[in-house]
């Protein structure tokens, strides 16, 4: 008899602690989010060179990704902007990409 495939089990998360001491545990991305993550390189490069539109996009996308968390807490781009400077948001995306790559490596 086949074992039940149980999707209700605990899923791996990337813990993030903000300057206000709050902690969220971010889940792996959905397929659509993964595609968005793969397209972020150009936006991060522009943001690193102070392109305002790209910087705003990073905070919007970051808030969206961080809102996929264990408690279901919705984070606004404004909150993320208040908690993270530009270097921090870029660091988040790099850490998140590493987290996703490690998950993929574990499954193979």
N, CA, C and O atoms as a GROMACS GRO file, in nm:
protein
  432
    1UNK      N    1   0.084  -0.118   0.000
    1UNK     CA    2   0.000   0.000   0.000
    1UNK      C    3   0.090   0.125   0.000
    1UNK      O    4   0.189   0.131   0.072
    2UNK      N    5   0.054   0.221  -0.080
    2UNK     CA    6   0.133   0.344  -0.093
    2UNK      C    7   0.117   0.433   0.030
    2UNK      O    8   0.010   0.442   0.090
    3UNK      N    9   0.227   0.500   0.065
    3UNK     CA   10   0.223   0.597   0.174
    3UNK      C   11   0.152   0.723   0.127
    3UNK      O   12   0.156   0.759   0.010
    4UNK      N   13   0.087   0.789   0.222
    4UNK     CA   14   0.020   0.914   0.191
    4UNK      C   15   0.124   1.023   0.168
    4UNK      O   16   0.222   1.035   0.243
    5UNK      N   17   0.102   1.101   0.068
    5UNK     CA   18   0.184   1.218   0.042
    5UNK      C   19   0.124   1.332   0.124
    5UNK      O   20   0.016   1.381   0.093
    6UNK      N   21   0.195   1.374   0.228
    6UNK     CA   22   0.141   1.470   0.325
    6UNK      C   23   0.204   1.607   0.307
    6UNK      O   24   0.319   1.629   0.346
    7UNK      N   25   0.128   1.699   0.246
    7UNK     CA   26   0.177   1.835   0.224
    7UNK      C   27   0.155   1.926   0.345
    7UNK      O   28   0.190   2.044   0.341
    8UNK      N   29   0.097   1.871   0.452
    8UNK     CA   30   0.074   1.953   0.572
    8UNK      C   31   0.193   1.952   0.667
    8UNK      O   32   0.192   2.022   0.768
    9UNK      N   33   0.294   1.873   0.635
    9UNK     CA   34   0.414   1.868   0.719
    9UNK      C   35   0.487   2.002   0.715
    9UNK      O   36   0.468   2.082   0.623
   10UNK      N   37   0.569   2.023   0.815
   10UNK     CA   38   0.648   2.147   0.820
   10UNK      C   39   0.736   2.159   0.697
   10UNK      O   40   0.800   2.064   0.653
   11UNK      N   41   0.737   2.278   0.642
   11UNK     CA   42   0.818   2.306   0.523
   11UNK      C   43   0.938   2.390   0.564
   11UNK      O   44   0.930   2.466   0.660
   12UNK      N   45   1.047   2.376   0.492
   12UNK     CA   46   1.165   2.457   0.525
   12UNK      C   47   1.138   2.606   0.501
   12UNK      O   48   1.064   2.644   0.411
   13UNK      N   49   1.200   2.688   0.585
   13UNK     CA   50   1.184   2.833   0.572
   13UNK      C   51   1.319   2.902   0.587
   13UNK      O   52   1.415   2.846   0.638
   14UNK      N   53   1.322   3.026   0.540
   14UNK     CA   54   1.437   3.113   0.559
   14UNK      C   55   1.399   3.213   0.668
   14UNK      O   56   1.316   3.301   0.643
   15UNK      N   57   1.458   3.202   0.788
   15UNK     CA   58   1.424   3.299   0.894
   15UNK      C   59   1.491   3.434   0.868
   15UNK      O   60   1.606   3.442   0.827
   16UNK      N   61   1.416   3.540   0.893
   16UNK     CA   62   1.465   3.676   0.875
   16UNK      C   63   1.430   3.756   1.000
   16UNK      O   64   1.315   3.756   1.044
   17UNK      N   65   1.529   3.823   1.056
   17UNK     CA   66   1.507   3.909   1.172
   17UNK      C   67   1.531   4.054   1.132
   17UNK      O   68   1.636   4.088   1.078
   18UNK      N   69   1.433   4.138   1.158
   18UNK     CA   70   1.439   4.279   1.122
   18UNK      C   71   1.496   4.362   1.236
   18UNK      O   72   1.513   4.313   1.348
   19UNK      N   73   1.525   4.488   1.207
   19UNK     CA   74   1.581   4.580   1.306
   19UNK      C   75   1.487   4.601   1.425
   19UNK      O   76   1.533   4.631   1.535
   20UNK      N   77   1.356   4.585   1.404
   20UNK     CA   78   1.260   4.602   1.513
   20UNK      C   79   1.244   4.474   1.595
   20UNK      O   80   1.154   4.463   1.679
   21UNK      N   81   1.333   4.376   1.570
   21UNK     CA   82   1.338   4.248   1.641
   21UNK      C   83   1.228   4.149   1.600
   21UNK      O   84   1.223   4.038   1.653
   22UNK      N   85   1.141   4.187   1.505
   22UNK     CA   86   1.041   4.092   1.459
   22UNK      C   87   1.108   3.989   1.367
   22UNK      O   88   1.205   4.020   1.297
   23UNK      N   89   1.055   3.868   1.368
   23UNK     CA   90   1.112   3.757   1.291
   23UNK      C   91   1.002   3.698   1.203
   23UNK      O   92   0.889   3.677   1.248
   24UNK      N   93   1.036   3.673   1.078
   24UNK     CA   94   0.946   3.600   0.990
   24UNK      C   95   1.021   3.478   0.937
   24UNK      O   96   1.144   3.476   0.935
   25UNK      N   97   0.946   3.379   0.895
   25UNK     CA   98   1.003   3.257   0.836
   25UNK      C   99   0.944   3.245   0.696
   25UNK      O  100   0.828   3.207   0.679
   26UNK      N  101   1.026   3.276   0.596
   26UNK     CA  102   0.980   3.284   0.457
   26UNK      C  103   0.988   3.146   0.390
   26UNK      O  104   1.091   3.079   0.396
   27UNK      N  105   0.878   3.108   0.327
   27UNK     CA  106   0.872   2.982   0.254
   27UNK      C  107   0.941   2.992   0.118
   27UNK      O  108   0.971   3.102   0.071
   28UNK      N  109   0.965   2.880   0.057
   28UNK     CA  110   1.016   2.874  -0.079
   28UNK      C  111   0.913   2.938  -0.173
   28UNK      O  112   0.795   2.944  -0.141
   29UNK      N  113   0.959   2.986  -0.287
   29UNK     CA  114   0.868   3.056  -0.379
   29UNK      C  115   0.774   2.961  -0.453
   29UNK      O  116   0.799   2.841  -0.466
   30UNK      N  117   0.666   3.021  -0.500
   30UNK     CA  118   0.579   2.951  -0.594
   30UNK      C  119   0.651   2.951  -0.730
   30UNK      O  120   0.756   3.013  -0.744
   31UNK      N  121   0.595   2.882  -0.827
   31UNK     CA  122   0.656   2.880  -0.961
   31UNK      C  123   0.665   3.022  -1.018
   31UNK      O  124   0.768   3.061  -1.073
   32UNK      N  125   0.559   3.098  -1.006
   32UNK     CA  126   0.559   3.235  -1.060
   32UNK      C  127   0.663   3.322  -0.988
   32UNK      O  128   0.731   3.402  -1.051
   33UNK      N  129   0.676   3.305  -0.858
   33UNK     CA  130   0.775   3.381  -0.782
   33UNK      C  131   0.916   3.340  -0.821
   33UNK      O  132   1.006   3.423  -0.827
   34UNK      N  133   0.936   3.211  -0.848
   34UNK     CA  134   1.068   3.164  -0.889
   34UNK      C  135   1.108   3.227  -1.022
   34UNK      O  136   1.222   3.268  -1.040
   35UNK      N  137   1.014   3.234  -1.115
   35UNK     CA  138   1.041   3.299  -1.243
   35UNK      C  139   1.077   3.446  -1.222
   35UNK      O  140   1.166   3.498  -1.289
   36UNK      N  141   1.008   3.512  -1.130
   36UNK     CA  142   1.037   3.652  -1.099
   36UNK      C  143   1.176   3.665  -1.037
   36UNK      O  144   1.250   3.759  -1.067
   37UNK      N  145   1.211   3.571  -0.952
   37UNK     CA  146   1.342   3.572  -0.887
   37UNK      C  147   1.453   3.557  -0.991
   37UNK      O  148   1.557   3.622  -0.981
   38UNK      N  149   1.431   3.472  -1.089
   38UNK     CA  150   1.531   3.449  -1.193
   38UNK      C  151   1.553   3.573  -1.280
   38UNK      O  152   1.659   3.587  -1.342
   39UNK      N  153   1.456   3.661  -1.285
   39UNK     CA  154   1.466   3.782  -1.367
   39UNK      C  155   1.518   3.904  -1.289
   39UNK      O  156   1.526   4.013  -1.346
   40UNK      N  157   1.553   3.887  -1.163
   40UNK     CA  158   1.589   4.001  -1.078
   40UNK      C  159   1.730   4.055  -1.095
   40UNK      O  160   1.758   4.166  -1.051
   41UNK      N  161   1.818   3.982  -1.157
   41UNK     CA  162   1.958   4.025  -1.169
   41UNK      C  163   1.971   4.166  -1.226
   41UNK      O  164   2.043   4.249  -1.170
   42UNK      N  165   1.903   4.193  -1.335
   42UNK     CA  166   1.914   4.324  -1.399
   42UNK      C  167   1.861   4.434  -1.306
   42UNK      O  168   1.920   4.541  -1.296
   43UNK      N  169   1.750   4.406  -1.238
   43UNK     CA  170   1.693   4.504  -1.146
   43UNK      C  171   1.788   4.532  -1.031
   43UNK      O  172   1.804   4.647  -0.990
   44UNK      N  173   1.853   4.428  -0.978
   44UNK     CA  174   1.948   4.447  -0.868
   44UNK      C  175   2.070   4.527  -0.914
   44UNK      O  176   2.121   4.611  -0.841
   45UNK      N  177   2.116   4.501  -1.036
   45UNK     CA  178   2.230   4.578  -1.089
   45UNK      C  179   2.195   4.726  -1.102
   45UNK      O  180   2.275   4.812  -1.067
   46UNK      N  181   2.076   4.755  -1.153
   46UNK     CA  182   2.033   4.894  -1.166
   46UNK      C  183   2.016   4.958  -1.029
   46UNK      O  184   2.053   5.074  -1.009
   47UNK      N  185   1.960   4.884  -0.934
   47UNK     CA  186   1.940   4.937  -0.799
   47UNK      C  187   2.073   4.969  -0.733
   47UNK      O  188   2.086   5.068  -0.661
   48UNK      N  189   2.172   4.884  -0.758
   48UNK     CA  190   2.305   4.906  -0.701
   48UNK      C  191   2.367   5.035  -0.755
   48UNK      O  192   2.458   5.091  -0.694
   49UNK      N  193   2.317   5.082  -0.870
   49UNK     CA  194   2.366   5.207  -0.928
   49UNK      C  195   2.266   5.321  -0.908
   49UNK      O  196   2.262   5.418  -0.983
   50UNK      N  197   2.184   5.306  -0.803
   50UNK     CA  198   2.091   5.411  -0.759
   50UNK      C  199   1.980   5.445  -0.856
   50UNK      O  200   1.934   5.559  -0.860
   51UNK      N  201   1.935   5.348  -0.936
   51UNK     CA  202   1.820   5.370  -1.024
   51UNK      C  203   1.694   5.363  -0.937
   51UNK      O  204   1.660   5.257  -0.885
   52UNK      N  205   1.625   5.476  -0.922
   52UNK     CA  206   1.511   5.486  -0.829
   52UNK      C  207   1.400   5.387  -0.858
   52UNK      O  208   1.345   5.325  -0.767
   53UNK      N  209   1.366   5.372  -0.984
   53UNK     CA  210   1.258   5.280  -1.022
   53UNK      C  211   1.294   5.136  -0.985
   53UNK      O  212   1.210   5.061  -0.935
   54UNK      N  213   1.418   5.098  -1.009
   54UNK     CA  214   1.463   4.963  -0.976
   54UNK      C  215   1.466   4.941  -0.826
   54UNK      O  216   1.433   4.832  -0.778
   55UNK      N  217   1.506   5.043  -0.752
   55UNK     CA  218   1.509   5.032  -0.606
   55UNK      C  219   1.367   5.011  -0.554
   55UNK      O  220   1.344   4.924  -0.469
   56UNK      N  221   1.272   5.089  -0.604
   56UNK     CA  222   1.132   5.073  -0.562
   56UNK      C  223   1.081   4.933  -0.597
   56UNK      O  224   1.011   4.870  -0.517
   57UNK      N  225   1.117   4.884  -0.715
   57UNK     CA  226   1.076   4.749  -0.757
   57UNK      C  227   1.129   4.643  -0.661
   57UNK      O  228   1.057   4.549  -0.627
   58UNK      N  229   1.254   4.658  -0.619
   58UNK     CA  230   1.312   4.561  -0.526
   58UNK      C  231   1.233   4.554  -0.396
   58UNK      O  232   1.209   4.446  -0.344
   59UNK      N  233   1.194   4.668  -0.344
   59UNK     CA  234   1.117   4.668  -0.218
   59UNK      C  235   0.978   4.609  -0.238
   59UNK      O  236   0.928   4.539  -0.150
   60UNK      N  237   0.914   4.636  -0.352
   60UNK     CA  238   0.783   4.578  -0.380
   60UNK      C  239   0.792   4.426  -0.394
   60UNK      O  240   0.713   4.352  -0.336
   61UNK      N  241   0.889   4.381  -0.471
   61UNK     CA  242   0.907   4.236  -0.491
   61UNK      C  243   0.950   4.171  -0.359
   61UNK      O  244   0.902   4.063  -0.325
   62UNK      N  245   1.040   4.236  -0.286
   62UNK     CA  246   1.084   4.182  -0.158
   62UNK      C  247   0.969   4.167  -0.060
   62UNK      O  248   0.958   4.065   0.007
   63UNK      N  249   0.882   4.267  -0.052
   63UNK     CA  250   0.765   4.259   0.037
   63UNK      C  251   0.674   4.144  -0.006
   63UNK      O  252   0.621   4.072   0.079
   64UNK      N  253   0.656   4.128  -0.135
   64UNK     CA  254   0.574   4.017  -0.187
   64UNK      C  255   0.633   3.882  -0.147
   64UNK      O  256   0.561   3.794  -0.099
   65UNK      N  257   0.762   3.865  -0.167
   65UNK     CA  258   0.828   3.738  -0.134
   65UNK      C  259   0.825   3.713   0.017
   65UNK      O  260   0.796   3.602   0.061
   66UNK      N  261   0.855   3.818   0.096
   66UNK     CA  262   0.857   3.802   0.241
   66UNK      C  263   0.718   3.778   0.299
   66UNK      O  264   0.705   3.723   0.408
   67UNK      N  265   0.614   3.818   0.227
   67UNK     CA  266   0.477   3.795   0.273
   67UNK      C  267   0.435   3.649   0.258
   67UNK      O  268   0.331   3.609   0.311
   68UNK      N  269   0.513   3.571   0.188
   68UNK     CA  270   0.488   3.425   0.180
   68UNK      C  271   0.563   3.363   0.298
   68UNK      O  272   0.668   3.300   0.282
   69UNK      N  273   0.506   3.382   0.417
   69UNK     CA  274   0.574   3.339   0.538
   69UNK      C  275   0.484   3.250   0.624
   69UNK      O  276   0.364   3.237   0.600
   70UNK      N  277   0.545   3.191   0.722
   70UNK     CA  278   0.480   3.090   0.807
   70UNK      C  279   0.354   3.140   0.877
   70UNK      O  280   0.258   3.065   0.890
   71UNK      N  281   0.353   3.265   0.921
   71UNK     CA  282   0.237   3.317   0.994
   71UNK      C  283   0.135   3.385   0.903
   71UNK      O  284   0.027   3.423   0.948
   72UNK      N  285   0.169   3.401   0.775
   72UNK     CA  286   0.079   3.467   0.682
   72UNK      C  287   0.079   3.618   0.697
   72UNK      O  288  -0.012   3.686   0.647
   73UNK      N  289   0.178   3.672   0.765
   73UNK     CA  290   0.189   3.817   0.785
   73UNK      C  291   0.218   3.887   0.652
   73UNK      O  292   0.314   3.854   0.583
   74UNK      N  293   0.134   3.985   0.619
   74UNK     CA  294   0.154   4.065   0.497
   74UNK      C  295   0.250   4.178   0.529
   74UNK      O  296   0.227   4.256   0.622
   75UNK      N  297   0.356   4.189   0.453
   75UNK     CA  298   0.452   4.298   0.471
   75UNK      C  299   0.436   4.398   0.358
   75UNK      O  300   0.430   4.359   0.241
   76UNK      N  301   0.430   4.523   0.392
   76UNK     CA  302   0.417   4.627   0.290
   76UNK      C  303   0.557   4.667   0.240
   76UNK      O  304   0.655   4.652   0.313
   77UNK      N  305   0.565   4.716   0.118
   77UNK     CA  306   0.694   4.767   0.070
   77UNK      C  307   0.749   4.876   0.162
   77UNK      O  308   0.870   4.886   0.180
   78UNK      N  309   0.661   4.958   0.220
   78UNK     CA  310   0.704   5.066   0.310
   78UNK      C  311   0.770   5.008   0.434
   78UNK      O  312   0.874   5.057   0.478
   79UNK      N  313   0.710   4.903   0.492
   79UNK     CA  314   0.770   4.840   0.610
   79UNK      C  315   0.909   4.783   0.576
   79UNK      O  316   1.005   4.804   0.650
   80UNK      N  317   0.917   4.713   0.465
   80UNK     CA  318   1.044   4.654   0.424
   80UNK      C  319   1.147   4.765   0.399
   80UNK      O  320   1.264   4.751   0.436
   81UNK      N  321   1.104   4.873   0.337
   81UNK     CA  322   1.194   4.986   0.312
   81UNK      C  323   1.243   5.048   0.444
   81UNK      O  324   1.359   5.088   0.456
   82UNK      N  325   1.152   5.057   0.542
   82UNK     CA  326   1.190   5.112   0.673
   82UNK      C  327   1.287   5.021   0.747
   82UNK      O  328   1.371   5.069   0.823
   83UNK      N  329   1.278   4.891   0.725
   83UNK     CA  330   1.361   4.794   0.798
   83UNK      C  331   1.494   4.765   0.728
   83UNK      O  332   1.593   4.734   0.794
   84UNK      N  333   1.496   4.774   0.594
   84UNK     CA  334   1.615   4.733   0.518
   84UNK      C  335   1.663   4.844   0.428
   84UNK      O  336   1.584   4.907   0.357
   85UNK      N  337   1.794   4.869   0.429
   85UNK     CA  338   1.848   4.963   0.332
   85UNK      C  339   1.869   4.890   0.199
   85UNK      O  340   1.843   4.770   0.190
   86UNK      N  341   1.915   4.959   0.098
   86UNK     CA  342   1.928   4.899  -0.036
   86UNK      C  343   2.023   4.779  -0.034
   86UNK      O  344   1.995   4.676  -0.096
   87UNK      N  345   2.134   4.791   0.037
   87UNK     CA  346   2.226   4.678   0.048
   87UNK      C  347   2.161   4.558   0.114
   87UNK      O  348   2.187   4.444   0.074
   88UNK      N  349   2.076   4.584   0.215
   88UNK     CA  350   2.007   4.474   0.285
   88UNK      C  351   1.908   4.402   0.194
   88UNK      O  352   1.900   4.279   0.196
   89UNK      N  353   1.832   4.478   0.113
   89UNK     CA  354   1.733   4.413   0.027
   89UNK      C  355   1.802   4.329  -0.080
   89UNK      O  356   1.753   4.222  -0.116
   90UNK      N  357   1.915   4.377  -0.129
   90UNK     CA  358   1.992   4.297  -0.225
   90UNK      C  359   2.046   4.172  -0.157
   90UNK      O  360   2.045   4.063  -0.215
   91UNK      N  361   2.094   4.187  -0.033
   91UNK     CA  362   2.141   4.073   0.045
   91UNK      C  363   2.029   3.972   0.068
   91UNK      O  364   2.052   3.851   0.062
   92UNK      N  365   1.906   4.021   0.094
   92UNK     CA  366   1.792   3.930   0.110
   92UNK      C  367   1.773   3.844  -0.015
   92UNK      O  368   1.759   3.722  -0.005
   93UNK      N  369   1.773   3.908  -0.132
   93UNK     CA  370   1.750   3.831  -0.255
   93UNK      C  371   1.860   3.729  -0.280
   93UNK      O  372   1.834   3.619  -0.328
   94UNK      N  373   1.983   3.764  -0.249
   94UNK     CA  374   2.093   3.669  -0.264
   94UNK      C  375   2.077   3.551  -0.167
   94UNK      O  376   2.095   3.436  -0.206
   95UNK      N  377   2.043   3.581  -0.042
   95UNK     CA  378   2.022   3.476   0.058
   95UNK      C  379   1.902   3.388   0.019
   95UNK      O  380   1.906   3.266   0.035
   96UNK      N  381   1.797   3.451  -0.032
   96UNK     CA  382   1.678   3.377  -0.072
   96UNK      C  383   1.709   3.285  -0.191
   96UNK      O  384   1.662   3.171  -0.195
   97UNK      N  385   1.786   3.335  -0.287
   97UNK     CA  386   1.826   3.253  -0.401
   97UNK      C  387   1.911   3.134  -0.355
   97UNK      O  388   1.895   3.023  -0.407
   98UNK      N  389   1.999   3.156  -0.259
   98UNK     CA  390   2.080   3.047  -0.204
   98UNK      C  391   1.991   2.946  -0.133
   98UNK      O  392   2.010   2.825  -0.149
   99UNK      N  393   1.894   2.994  -0.055
   99UNK     CA  394   1.798   2.908   0.014
   99UNK      C  395   1.724   2.819  -0.086
   99UNK      O  396   1.710   2.698  -0.064
  100UNK      N  397   1.676   2.878  -0.194
  100UNK     CA  398   1.603   2.803  -0.297
  100UNK      C  399   1.696   2.700  -0.364
  100UNK      O  400   1.655   2.587  -0.388
  101UNK      N  401   1.819   2.740  -0.394
  101UNK     CA  402   1.915   2.648  -0.458
  101UNK      C  403   1.945   2.530  -0.365
  101UNK      O  404   1.957   2.416  -0.411
  102UNK      N  405   1.957   2.556  -0.236
  102UNK     CA  406   1.983   2.448  -0.140
  102UNK      C  407   1.866   2.352  -0.133
  102UNK      O  408   1.885   2.231  -0.122
  103UNK      N  409   1.744   2.404  -0.139
  103UNK     CA  410   1.626   2.317  -0.140
  103UNK      C  411   1.625   2.228  -0.262
  103UNK      O  412   1.595   2.109  -0.254
  104UNK      N  413   1.657   2.288  -0.376
  104UNK     CA  414   1.660   2.211  -0.500
  104UNK      C  415   1.769   2.102  -0.493
  104UNK      O  416   1.747   1.990  -0.540
  105UNK      N  417   1.883   2.134  -0.435
  105UNK     CA  418   1.992   2.037  -0.422
  105UNK      C  419   1.953   1.923  -0.329
  105UNK      O  420   1.990   1.808  -0.352
  106UNK      N  421   1.877   1.953  -0.223
  106UNK     CA  422   1.832   1.850  -0.130
  106UNK      C  423   1.738   1.751  -0.197
  106UNK      O  424   1.741   1.632  -0.166
  107UNK      N  425   1.655   1.798  -0.288
  107UNK     CA  426   1.557   1.712  -0.355
  107UNK      C  427   1.622   1.622  -0.459
  107UNK      O  428   1.564   1.519  -0.495
  108UNK      N  429   1.739   1.658  -0.508
  108UNK     CA  430   1.806   1.577  -0.611
  108UNK      C  431   1.895   1.474  -0.552
  108UNK      O  432   1.959   1.397  -0.625
   0.00000   0.00000   0.00000
